[in-house]
């Protein structure tokens, strides 16, 4: 990474984070989805004391990943087109800072910003669970499940939400993304009998990571036989896909600029 | 830092020709660019700033070839650019926006960057509103933020497109004075519709019409071109307008009639000669162009 890439990465990450974290719509949408998740699956403190935090925490992290990333994908979709609409892209084109670093900074900054309310939802749940359990000794494990299960999902979704609207119109991307999310992550192939990436290593909801790193779960769509190797492979595949789509978006934007 | 443009052509999709092979040399100092809407001024500015690529021709700035990546990078390090339509992030404050642009312009030392931002906010008279979100700013205030961001890196080359649009008269004068102070070792290219801005700040200028350079020289040359073609004429009523062979530059309603300032080759019998201004020179030039097109 050159100095100019690093500079544009740092600047974009810092200010994209600030702009995204100040959006009231982000807090509203993710709070609604968090409450929906808690109502739909019941809260972990209602799942039964006998299960214990070792089972509860990865399961809860996976369940949060069912709906919260939908909000994340929808909310981040306007980040690249917004520069064009706000007409700041012309100014950026005249700056020495590199476009690739700026795109990466935009991705990291805005994805970290949406991770804040997701973490807040997770933290509130864990706080409630700690009160219910009467101790908070599981909190380090809760942090680990957030880092290993929730964050990769957000960064995977964030990469597509930043990259794809460089090519697609935002509402079209949002429509396709929501469709993909249900088809590719929540649809049980055994029940519906159609091909899907659900329950494969390519699903970002984190079932393989959960079972591979944290042991067997007890939920519905779990890859309950996932190994540590599966978990590593799943994370590597998701990271590679996210990187590939960002590189493709960067090349497209450079090509588009050159055509002007 | 001299700008040398040769055979510069820009054809947009749909075969719209914005620049038709222009040659221009812009020396160090203030340089004005005038022309009617659609003359190609903004296209020229955007090519010089590295936003657009030309369809043909070459641009060298300070010896750097803008047709190469390395040349563009070298120029962008010393460039300050104010686009005609400057976009801002509405949810950032003026201070934050300038800090962001400062980082991207390579002002790496945080303390120095903050000092520079504060200094420029004071220069554009936004010190007291620096922490308000940009979405609450008026058009003129946004324009001043744009001026401040263009100056952040103390640029050796400053390209400003309609910089005073939306500014009130006091701000306009302050900005013109600022530009005049900045000139010297810098190259400042000022594109505007407001002839007065060029008259007050530039010694040299070019006039673009239909993608071609129709005049290049000093402001004195353009003023001299209108000498003997400018008149004032008084009329009892506004219905006593002079004929179409003259351009009315201004109409002043007096208590007992109307005074016209006219530019044209043949004056009415009652007209008196007047000392030409740059605006008169520009109007005379444009009249010549329009006549040529009509012929």
Interface residues (C-beta under 8 A of the other chain):
Chain A: X4 X7 X8 X10 X11 X14 X15 X18 X19 X22 X23 X83 X86 X87 X88 X89 X90 X91 X92 X93 X94 X95 X96 X97 X102 X258 X260
Chain B: X46 X49 X50 X51 X52 X53 X73 X76 X77 X79 X81 X83 X85 X86 X87 X88 X89 X90 X91 X92 X96 X100 X101 X103 X104 X105 X106 X108 X149
